[in-house]
Amino acid sequence: MNLLKNGLFNTLLASSPLREKQQKTIRKELNTKSSKKIFTSSNSQSIEIFETDLYKKKVIFFPGWLGHKDSKYLIPLAHLLHTNNFDIIRIHPIDHGDTENLNKDFFRATDIQTLIEAVEFIGDKFKDSEIHLIGFSLGGNISLRISASDSIDFLKSTVVLSPVIDPQISMQTMDNASWILKKYFINKWHKSLNRKIEFHAIANLEKALKCKSLMEMTEFFTKNFSPHESIEELFSGYAITQNTINRIKHNSLIYSSIDDPCIPIEPLLKLYQTDYVKFKPQQYGGHCGFIDDFKFSSSAYEEIVSKLISDRI
């Protein structure tokens, strides 16, 4: 029995302490070469950007929901690209990377204006460079929507892994799948909320900590801290639709695994590929795992690097 062909196991191994220990050297090396900038958008939201500046080719990374520049699924791909002469630019959306102190506003998946402006800023800063975009999970969803934006016309390619396509189905799956995944995501949200409470005076926020499911928490936030009238309106506001795919006018790849325990692949497969956007369904890989062996090799990551090097996206 190959445990890595179990989607849940591949997912858990991808974010395990064992993998974190294995990445210690490459993570330290990348962070040593990176400088940090606080970017402030036109609506006065502030986010962190970490970048190396050694090469002509640049790759912008977005982590998954409440992820980090050092997320264990992100670092290996960033390292592979950096060792092949790509600069790495890692962005923390609002509340990501333990940055709850920077904004009283909450992160909302439907509001990516600050992130669009950050990508525009990078495009202006590196006008003579080749710029690519890579996102994981919810960061993959965000990357696709940024790529579909009218103001983003300079990206060479976009690659997303395990992206959220239908947010409502994904949340229902996470609430009803493995208890360990549900507990992991709820604890992650609670940690972020506790940090928000520590830094900002926000009425009624403590009540969210009593919610027992992701859907219950989402309903609470939609009612109390969002402009949306319902969770259905919220979910439709950041779903990836055929229109999203059709609006992307540069070469893009979507990697999703059939055994993903968090994000079912069926919503993706209901969409159609275009001349620019191609789907890369994987038999195995879990959610942001794509691990082939216990040395943490990843043929998917190696394929992505090879395609970016040879300009074959």
N, C-alpha and C positions, 0 to 999 in steps of 0.2 A: 504493500500500500504506500503510495506516494502522498505524504501529508500535504505537500505543497500544491497538490491538485484539489485540495479542499479550500474553497473560497474563504471561509471564516479563518482557517489557520493561516493562510497566506496574508490575510488582512491583519491579523493580530501580530504575526511575525514582522510585518513591515514597520510597525511602530513599537517594537519590543525593546527592552533595555539591552538585550544582546546586540541588536543592530546599532543602538546608540553608542555602545562601547566600541563596536567595530568601526564607527565613523569618526571617532574622537580626533584622530590626526588630520583627516581631510577637512573636517568641520573647522578646526582651529586654523588650518592653513587658509581656507577661503575667507574666514572672518578677519584674519590678520591683514589680508590684502584688500578688504572692503572698507570703504568710508561710509559714514552715515549722514544722511541729510533729512531734515524735517521739511516736508513739502506742505504748504498751506494752499488750499484751493480757493476759488472765488467765493464759495459759501462758508469760508473760515473754518473748514475742517482740516485737521493736521494729521498727516500720516508719515511713517518712516520709510525711507528708501535706502537700501544698502547696495553699493555698487563697487565693482572693480573697474579700472580704466587703464587697460594695457593693450587692448586689441581693437581692430576695426569692426569685428563682428560682436554684436550684443544680444543677449537673451534676457528678457524680462520674465520673472517668475512670480506667480501668485500661488500661495499655499491654499490648502483646503480651509473649511470653515473654522475660524478661531485658531488657525494654524500659525506657523512661525517660520521665520527665515531659515531656521535650523531644523525644520520638520524632517523626520527620518526618511520619508519617501522622497523629499526634495533634494537633499544634500547629495546623494549618489549621482543623480542626473546632472546637477549643477557642476559637480566635480569632474565628471567625464567630459562635459563641454568645455570647462575651463582649461583642462589639460590638453584640449584640442584647439586652443587659441580663440575661445569665445569669452568675452567679458560677461559677468553674471550680475544682473540687477534684480534684487529681491525686494518686493514691495509688501509692507504690512498694511492691509486695509484697516479701517477703524476697528479698534478693540482686538486686533490680531497682534500676536507677538508680545502679549502683556503690555499693551499700550493704552489700556483703559483710562489712564491718567490724562491723556492728551485731549480728549473730547468728552463733553457732557453728552453729546449726541450718541445714540446707539448705532452700531453697525446695522444696516438694513440691506438685504440682498437686492431689493428693488431700486436702491439709490446708488448708482455707480458713477455719478458725475465727477466726484473727487478722483476716482481711479482713472476715468477717461482723461481728465486734465493732467494727471500725473504721467500717463503714457504720452500725452501730447508734449509735455515738458521734456521728457526723455527724447522724444523724436526731434524736438527743436535743438536740444543740447548736442545731439549726435547726428546732425543732418547728413554728414558724409559717411555714416556707418550703415551697415546692414543690421536691421533690428528684427528679432524674432520674439514671439510671445509663447510662453508655456504656462499652463495652469492645471491644478489638480482639484478634483472633486468640485466643490462650490467655486473654487478658484478657476476651474475649467469652464464652468458655466459663465462666470464673469468674463473670462478671456474671450469666449465666443461672442458675447454681447458687445464687448469693446471692439472686437474685430469687425462686427457688423455696423459699428457707428460710422456715420457719414464723415466725421472729423478725423477718423483714423485711416489714412490712405498711404501710409509709409511702411507698414509692416511687410517684411519679406515672407514670413510664414507664421502660422499659429499651430501649436500642438497641444491638445488637451488630453488628460488621462482621467478616467472614471468621472466624467462630468455629470452634474445634476442636470437632467433634461426635463423631467416632470417633477417639480418640487413636492407636490402633494403625495404622489405615489412614493417618492423616496422617503418622506417623513413617516408615512404609514408603515413602510417596510422596516425602517429603523426602530419604530415603536413596537413592532410585532415580531421582529426577528430574534436574534440571539439576545438573551438578557445581558450578557457581558457588553455587547455593543451599545445597547440602550443605556446601560449604566454609565459607560464611558462617555457618551455624548451628553447625557444629563449632567454628569459631574463636571465636564468641561464647561458647559454653560453656567452652572452654579459658580464655578471658580471665577469666571469672567464677571458675573454679576456681583460677587463679593468684592472684587477689585473695584468695580464701578461704585459700589456703596462706600468703599473706603475713600475714594477720591472726590466724589460728587454728592451733593445733597439732592436726591431724587425721590420725591414722595411716592410711597406705595411700592417701591421696588422690592422690598423684602418679601412681599406677598408672592412674587414669582418663584422664590425658593421653595415654596410649599407645593408647587406643581409636580405631579408624578410622572408626566410623560412629555415628550417633545411637542406633541400636538397641543396639549394643555398649555404648555409654556408659550407656544406660538399664538394661541388664541388670546392669552393674557396680554401679550405684547401688542398684538394687532389692535386690541380694544383700547389699551391704555397708552401706548407709546408709538403709534404709527398713524399715518394719514389715511390708511386703508379702512374701508367700511366692513370688510369681512376677510376671513382667511382665504377664501376663494379668490378675491381680488388681489390679495397679497401674492398668492402662488402664481396666478396668471401673469403677474407683473415681472416675474423673472424666469418663467418657463422658456425653454428653447423650443421654438416653433420652426416650421418650414420657412417662414418668412425670415427668421433669424439666419438660418443657413443660406438662404438665397441672397441675402444682403452682403455676405462675405465675399470679397472679390480678390482674395489672395490665397495661395495654396495653404490648405489646412488639413490636419489629420485629427481624428477622434478615436482614441484608444479606450475601449470599454471591454470588460470581461463578462462572459456569460454567467460565471459563478460569483459575481459581486453580491455580497450579502446585504449591502446598504442601498445600492442604486440598481434596480432592475434594468436590464439592457433593452427590454421590449419597447419602451418609449422612443429610444434612439432608432430602433429598427423599423419603426413606423414612419420615420422621416426618409427623405430621399437624398442621396448624394447629388452633388452638382459637379460642374467642371472644376471647381476650386476646392470643394470640401469632400473629403473621402473618409469613410468609416473603416476602422481597423478592429473589428470584434475579435477578442481573444477567448480561446476555450477556457483558459485558467488565468488566475492572477488576482482574484479577490478584488477588494477595494483599495486602490492606490498601492497594491502590492507588486504584482508582476515579477515575483521572485522565483527563480528557476531552481536554486539549490541553497544549501545551508552556508555557502560562502557569500550569499546575497547577490549572486550574479543575476542579471536581468537581460534577456535577449531583446525585450521590448525597448529598454533604455538604450542598448547598444544599437538597435535599429534606428532609433530616433537620432542619435548622435551621427550615425553614418549618413542618414538622409540630409541632415543639416550641413554636414561637411561637404557632401557631394552635390548639394542643391537639388535633391530629388524628392522634396516634399510634394 
